Amino acid sequence: MHPDTASRTPVRDHQTTHAKATLDDAFANLDLNDLGWPRAVRAAPAELLTDHPDAHPARVVRVDRGRMLLVATGGSAPIHARDRSDETDPAVVGDWVLVEPPELGADGFGFARARLPRTSVLARRRDTDSTVPQALAANVDLVLVVEALAAGRQPNEGRVARLVALARASGADAHVLLTHADTWGDALIPTEVAGAPALATSIVDGRGFGELADLLGAGVTATLVGASGSGKSSIVNALHGGALRAVAATRGSGTGRHTTATSQLVPLASGALLADTPGIRAVGMHADVDVATLAPSAITRLAPTCRFGDCLHDGEPGCAVQAAIDRGDLDPDSVTEWRKLEREALRERARADARLRRELKSEQLVRAKGYTRARRRGEIPDKRR
């Protein structure tokens, strides 16, 4: 039997009685202001609130199967409510909803009747043919992309780049957390991955957690995203100071195991709210991604110095991005990855936009004709010969 076979069976993250009581007490000590209500209500249409006079504002702190929400209303332990806000786009962790209290609902549960407008939403492409993005977390200020360091293996920059791109597309800031840093030499650990600042962390020797705490100040809502076993739940436990989330022993490869099955918002002593999410396997661009947000920070810094204001950084004269690549100041792989994400985002948007589909098809025909003419003139080798 493969030594990692047992690790492929998920360890369900059913909360212990103690962990549940700890979270209930933590939320009971928070009021609506601590949960972020002042900012949420500013984005809410007045008629939305008046249309539901019997409902109370609440923040979604956990989502279970069957669209069952655990919501915090401030000043009391979280309550369960059935999600009736949007059939096509269910509520996720971090959302604000208007909940009718349990006594007005069936089976002792309340009902989430409406969802407030989101200030940001971290989403990805669905595994189905639907063009509606799958939301992962809402109203988030900071996305912490977690990537495990393992002996003899580099971080998966492609996966990190996709998560960083989705974070930027959501409107949130992005940082990369490199876990298991105690297994690597300090000189080998990068300070930037996929154009985002990277922070080396370790729950073994505590490195990086001081800097991480500085990012998680009062009023900040952050979410952890990354592959299964990257160490997200261990980070939550270390920041909170208790075993709130289930974790499992590491594999022989040095990475962790899949343990988290549901998303959970956790209040920290600093006043921040931190969401732990299940591990992500597939990370696809979705139709709502603005391609203008996908460029790495290095490219956005260089773009204003290009000779032409509409430079595409694709061989134009006076291109500052190409000059940086030629000098060795910019990794060409990062530009290649950026182009790939751009094309994928445009394809996804074209699936939902017939006009864009026609435009992209027309551009492809123009490029194909130009390629054919250049090949006939001998400017491009004919590989068919």
N, C-alpha and C positions, 0 to 999 in steps of 0.2 A: 504493500500500500504506500502511495506517495505520502511523505511525512507531513504535507500540508493538507491532506484530505479532510481531516477533522475540522480544519479551520474554515472550510468552505460552507459549513453549516452555520447560518447566522445565529448569533447569541442575542435573543430578543431583549430589547431594552425595557422590559417591564420594570417600573420604578418600585423600589422597596418601599415599605411603609414609612421608614424613616426619611427617605429622600422625598417622598410625596409630602410628608408633613413639613419638611424643611422648606420646600418650594411654596406650599400653601401659606406658611407663616411669612415668608419673604414677600409674597404678593399682597398679603393682608396688611402689611406695613407700608404699602405704597398707595398714594392717592392718584387721581387721574392725571395730575400735573406730572408726577414722577413717571407715569406711563407714556407721557408725550402728548397728552390731549390738547394743550394750547396750540401746538403747531398743526395738529390734525383738524381741529375745528376751523382754523383759518382757511383751510382748503375745501371745506364742506359747504355746499349750497345751503342757504337758509331754509329753503323749502324742503330739503331732505330731512332736516331735523323736525320741522313742524308737521310733516306728513306722518310721523310716527311718534305721537305724543306719549304713548305708554312705554316706549322703548328707552333703554339706557345705553350710553356709549360704553363700549368695552373693547379691549385689545385682545386679539387672538394670540394665545401663548402656546397652544398645542393643537395639532390637527390629527385626528384619528380616522380610522376607516369609516365609511358610511357618512362622510361629511359631518362628523361629530366634532364640534369645536370645544376647546377648553378656553374660556375667556376670563380676563381679569377686569373687574369693574371698579377697582380701587377701594381700599378700606375693608376688604373681606377676601376670603379664600376664593380662588377661581371657581366658576360654575360651568356646567356643561350646557351646550346649546346646539340645536340642529341648524345646519347652514341652509337657509332659504334665500340667500341674498342674490345669487347669480348662478343659474344652472350651467352655463357654458364656461364660466371662469370662477371656480370655487375660491372661497377665502383661504388664505395661507397664513403662516406665522408672520406676525407683524402687522397684519391688517387691522383696521378699525371697523367695527360693525355696530349696528344698533340692535340691541337685544331686548326682546320682551322677557320679563322675569319668569322664572320657572312656574310660579303659580298660575300664569296665563297660558302655559304650554301643556302638551300632553306628556304623560309618563314622568312628570317631574322635571322635564327638561325645558329650557327656554328655547326661543327661536331667534336666530339672527335674520332680521327682516331686510336689512339694507347694509351695503358696504360703503364706507366713505371713500372719496377719491384718493388714490394713492399718490404720494409725493415721489415715490420711486418704486420700481419693481424689478427684482432680479429674476430673469426668466431664461428658458432655453427652448429649443425646438422640441416638439413632441415626437414620440416614436411613431406615431400614426401619420396618416396623410393630411391631418388637419393643419391649417395654416395659423391657427390660434396658438400663441406661445403658451408654454407650461410655466406658470409662476412658481418660484421656489420660496421667495420671501418678499415681503413688502415693507415700504416705509423705512428703508435701511439707509443709514448714512455711510457705513463702512463695510466693505466686503473683504474678509480675510481668506485668501486662497491658501489652503493648507497642502503642502507637498512634503512627503517623507524623504529624508535622506537615508540611503542604504549603502552599506559598504560595497564599493566596486560598481556603483550605478549612479549615473548622473540624474538630476531631476528631469522629469518629463516636461520639457519646455513647451512642447506643442499643447499639452493639456492645460498647463498653466496659462499660456497665451490666450487660449480660448476662454478660460474662466475670467481672466483679467479683462478681456475684451467685453464679455457680457456684463461684468461689473461696471465698466465705464459706460456701456450703453444704457445701463439702468439709471445713471446719474449719480451713483455712489463713488466714493474714493475706493481704491484698491491697494491692498498690501499683500505681500506673499509671506507666509510663515513656513520656514523650513524646519521641520521637526527632526528629532533624533540627532541634533547637531553634535552631541557628545561622541558620536561614532565617526566624525570627520575631523580633520585638522582645520583649525581656524582659517589658515591661509587659503584653503581650497573652497570655502563656502562663499558663494557670490553674494554681493550686496544688492544686486538688482537682477530680476528674472522677468523676461518678457516685457521689459520697459517699466516694471513696477518695482518700488523699493522692497527689498527682501530682508527679513529679520530671522536670524538663526535662533531656534528655541530648543530647549531640552527640559523635560520634567525630571531628568536624573540629577542634573547639577543646577537647574533653575535659571540657566542663562536665557536672556532675551525677555523674561517675563516682566522685568522693570520697565523696559521700553514698550512692551505690549500694553502694560497698564496705563502708560501715558497716552496711548491712542484711545483708550476706553474711558473717557471722562464722563462726568455727569451729563445726562441727556442724550448720549450717543446710543444709537441702535446699530449693532453690528451683527453680521452673520458669518459663520464658518462654512466654507464649501471646499470640497476636494474629494479625492477618491476614497473608497472604503479602506480603512486601516491606516489612514494618513496621520491619525492622532487628534482628530477634532474633539472627541469626547474627553480625552485626557487633558486637553487644554482647558475645557470648561471646568472640569473638576479642580484643576490646579488654580485657576483664577477664582473660583468660588470658595475653595478651601475645604471641600467635602466631596464624597463619592455620590454625586447626583446622577451621573450618567454611567451606564454599564460599559466596561472596557474588558478586553480579553488580552491574553498574553501574546507577545509578538511571534511571528513566524520565524523560521530559520533564516529567511532573507533579511530580517531586521525590521520589516514593516508590520503594522498591526493587522487586526482582523475585523471583518464587518460585524458591528454590534448594534448600530443605531438604525431603528426601523421607522421612527417618526421624528418630526421636527419639534423642537422645544425651545421656548424663549426663557432665559434664565436671568434674573436680576443679580447684578454684582454690587459689592459694597461701595464701589465708586459712584454708583448712580447710573451706570450704563446697563443696557439690556443686550444680552448676547444670545444669538440663536445657534443651536447645534442642529445640523441637518444630516439626513442619510447620505451615504457615499454616492457619488455620481460616476457612472460608467461612460455613457455617451454625452458629449457636450457639443451641441449643434447650434449654429446661429439661427435666429428666428426672424420672422418677417418684420417685426417692429424695430429691429436694430438699425440705428442711423449709422451708415458707413463712415460718416465724418468723425465718429467717436472711436473708431477702431485703430487709428494710427498710434503707434507707440509714442511716448513722450519725447524720445530723441528726434523723431521725425517731425513732430509738431513744433519743436524748437527750431529746427533747421528750415522748415518750409518758408517762413517769411523772408529768408535771405536768398531764396532762388531768384534768378533773373526775371522770370515771368510769374506773375501773380497766380496764373491758373496752371502752374507746372504740375504735371502728373507724376513726376519723379520716375520717369520711364524712358530715359535716354535723351531728354530735352537739353539743349545747350544751356550752360550756366546753372545746372541743377545742383543745389547745395547738398542734397541727400546723396547723389552719386559721387560728388567730390569727397564726402565724408567716408563713403565706402572705399574709394580709391586710396585715401590716406590711411585706412585701417582703423578709423575712429568709430565706424558703425558696422555692426555685424550684418553681412548681406543676408544671412539666414533669417534675421528678424524682419527684413523687408520682404523676403519671400513668404514668410508666414503671414505677414500683414496682407499681402496681395491675395493669398489663399482665403483668408477670412473675409476680405472684401467681396470676392467673387461668390463665396458661399452665401453671404448676407444678401447680395443682390439677387441671387437665384431664389432664395426664400421669399424675398419681397415680390419677385416676379410671379411666383406661384399664386399670390393673392391680388396681383395688379395686372390686368390684361394689357393696359397701355405700356407698362414697363416691359412686359414680355415682348411686345412688338418692337420696342426700341432696342432691346438687347439683341433680338434676332436680326434686326437691321444692321446693328454694329458688327455682329459676327459675319454677316455677308460682306460688308465693306472690308473687314480685315482679311477675309478669305480671298477676296478678289485682289487685294493689294499683295498678298503673299504669292498668289499665282502669277501676277505680273512680274514680281521681283524674281521668282524662280525662272520664268521664261527669259528674263534679261541676264540670267546667270549670276545674279547677286546673292542667291541662296542656293546651295547645292541640292540637286534633285536626288533625294535618298532612294528613289525607286529604281535608279539605274545600278 
